[in-house]
Amino acid sequence: MIFEKGEAHYPVEITHKVNGFLISYEDIVFDDIQLEEITNLKSVLERVRKVAAELEVVPSEFIIEFKYDCAGAFCAVDKNHALLLSLPITITGKQIVIDDRGIDEDYLLYHELMHAKEVLDGRFPSGGQFGPEDYVEALVGRLNDFANEGKLEAMGKPHKSRELSIENVYDCIQEDGEFGAIPRDIACMITREVLAQWCDKLWGMELNETEAHRIIIEFLTRANLRGEVSRARDKSRHGA
């Protein structure tokens, strides 16, 4: 199965089908532990099912990719509304352990499935967080984290605090600046103070792609980056 996002393609090898989920799992990555040997697999899948139901995430197919813990998590939805949840895990004592991010054992599930919800609700285009991104698209994703964490808070679900969200987004943007995903001069302009303003504005908002692009264009205009404003406007017109 291939998930597409612009020119990026993400292949997923389906190895198992368990309780209605399509599973991608390579035992060689996990010291040759077979999926059938994992004692809490069904309970982990039920946790995923429960979170998806609470968020009203109903894909046409639900694929879970279990991968080694050093990799990042992401969620993608294709044009047919199939959902891919890519989860970094460790296996301890033949049990799956999902990083709780110091918040809650199900935090990562809520955080990632909120990204699926925004696509299935029609607020953002099909796609996911993989492959090379235009920096405007990368910033849209950062803005959306503020909206989603605020919505999770309003629902009484595991979430990051505003302070932690600002710090995490700041670190990500500065890292993106270091590695070229965001132009370095733009990353330097996005201070914690700027992020705090965005966070206050977007916290819990039903953000869509158009509004996210408008906020970025407004910021670039104030910074007098005319070439980047044109680029962002073109991105907004044509979609991610």
N, C-alpha and C positions, 0 to 999 in steps of 0.2 A: 504494500500500500504506500502511495506517495502523497504527502501533504505538500501543497504549493503555497508560496507567498511571493508574489511578484516573480522574480527570476530565481528565487531560492526554492529548492526542493528538499524535502526531508523524508527519506525512505524509512518505513517501519516494517519489520518482519514479524508477522503474527505467528506465535509459536504455540499458543494454547487458547482454549475457550473455557472459561470458568464462570458459572453463575450468571450468564448473560453478558459477561465482559470478554472482549478480545484482548489477549495478553501478549506482550512482547517481553521475553525473558531469556537471557543467555546464561546458562548455568556455568559456562567456563569463566565468566566474569566474577562469579560468586563462589569460587573454590569448588566448582563442580557439584554444588548443592542443587538437586533437582527441585523444580517448582513443587512437585507433589510431596516433597519432604518438608516443606515449610508449614509449620503447625498453626500459624495464625493467618494464613492467606485468606480464608473465607471471612474472618472477622475484619480484616483490612478492607476487603471488597465491600463489606456491608457498611463500613464507615464512609467509604467513597459514595456508595449509593444513598446513604442518609444525608450527607452534605449536599449532594446534587438535588435531592428531593426538596430540601429546605430552601435552596436557592432557585428552585423551579427550572433547573437545567435538564432539558430533555432532548438529547441528540438522537440522530437516526442510528448511529452506532457509537459505542463507547469503548475506546481503546485505551489501555493503560500500559505504558512502557516503564518497566522497572529497570533502573540503571544504577551504576555504582555511585556512591554518595558524593564523590568529588564533583560531579556534574551538577549544573543548575536545573531547577524545575522550570517547566513551561507548559502552557496549555494552548492548543491550536484547534481551530474549527475549519473544516474545508467547505467548499461551495455546496456540498450535499448535506451539510450539517452533521457530518461525522466528527466526533470529538476525540482528540488525542491528549491524554494527560500523561506527561512525562515526569516521573517521580524518581528523584535520587533516594536511594535507600542503603541501609546496611543490613546485614543478616547476622544476628547474634543468637546463638543457641537454636538455630533453625527457625528463628522468628524475624519477621520483617520489622525494622525500626525506621520510622520516618522522622527526620529532624523536626523538632518542635519549635525551632527558632527562638527558644526561650520564652515562648508564649503559651502554646497549647499543642497537644499531640495532633490535633486536626487543623491547626492554623494554616499549614501549607495547602491543604485541600480546599479550604474556604478561599484563600487568596487566589489560587490558580483557577478554580472553577468560576470565580467572579469574572475572570477574563473571558471564559467561555460564554457566560451569561450575556455579556455586553455585545457579543457577536450574534448569539441566538436571538436576542431582543431587537437586533437590527440597528444598534447604535454605532457599531463599528463594522468594517468590512471583514469578510472571511480572512483568515490568516492565523498567525501565531507568532510567538517570540522566538524565532530561530532564523538563522541565516543573516547575511549582511543587511543592515537597515540604513535607510537615509536618516540623517541626524534629526530631521523634523519628526519623522516617525518614532525615533527613539525618545524624543522629548514628549511626544504625545503619550507614550507608554508610561513615562515617569509621572506626568500630570494625572493620568488615570489612576495611579496607585493612591493618590490622595482621595479621590472620589470613592474608590472602592473600600478603602479602609474605614472611611466615614460611614459608608452604608452598612458595613459589617458591625460597626459600633452601634448604630441605630437599631440593628436587628438583635443586638445582644449576643453576637457571635464573637469568636476569638479574632482579635485585630491588634494592629500596632497602635501605639499612642501617636498623637500628632508629633510630639517631639522626636520619637524614634523614626517615624516616617520621614520627617524633614532630614534627619541626619543620614538615614539610609539612602534617600534620593540624592542628597548632596554628594555622598561618597561615590554613588554610581555615576553621576554626571561628571565628576572630576576624573574618575577612572576612564570614562568614555573619552574625555578630553585628552588624557595621556596617550591613549591607544588609537586616537584618530576617528572614533565613531562619531564624535561631536567635535567641530572645529575648536581648537584650544582657546582661541580668544573668546568665543561664545561661552564655553564652559566656565571660564574665569569670571565672566559677567554674572553668572547665575550663582549668586551668593546665598548663604543661609537666610538672609533677610528677604531676598526675592522669593525663595521657596516658601518661607513662612507666609508671605502674602498669598501665594498661589494656594497653599494648603488651607488657609482660612477661607478663601473664596470657594474652593472646590470640595471641601470636606463633606461627604455624604451627598454630593450633587449627582443627578442623573446625567452624567457627562456624555456627550456624543462627539463624533470625530470633527464635525464642523466647529463646534464651540472650542474644542481643544486647539484646533488650528488657529482660530481667531485670537486666542490668548497668546499663542507663540508669535503670531504676526504683530500683535500689539507690543510685545516685549522687544522684538527686533526693530520695530519702527522707533520706539523710544531710544533704543541704542544707536539709532542712525545707521543701521546696516542695510542700506538700500538694496544691494544685490541679494542679500539673504532674504529680505522681505519679498522680493519678486519670486525667489525660489520657493519660499514657503507658500505664497499665494498660488503658484502653479501646482504645488503638491496638493493644496486644498481643493483646487478645481478638479484635478484628475483622480483624487482619492489615493489611499495608501497602497 
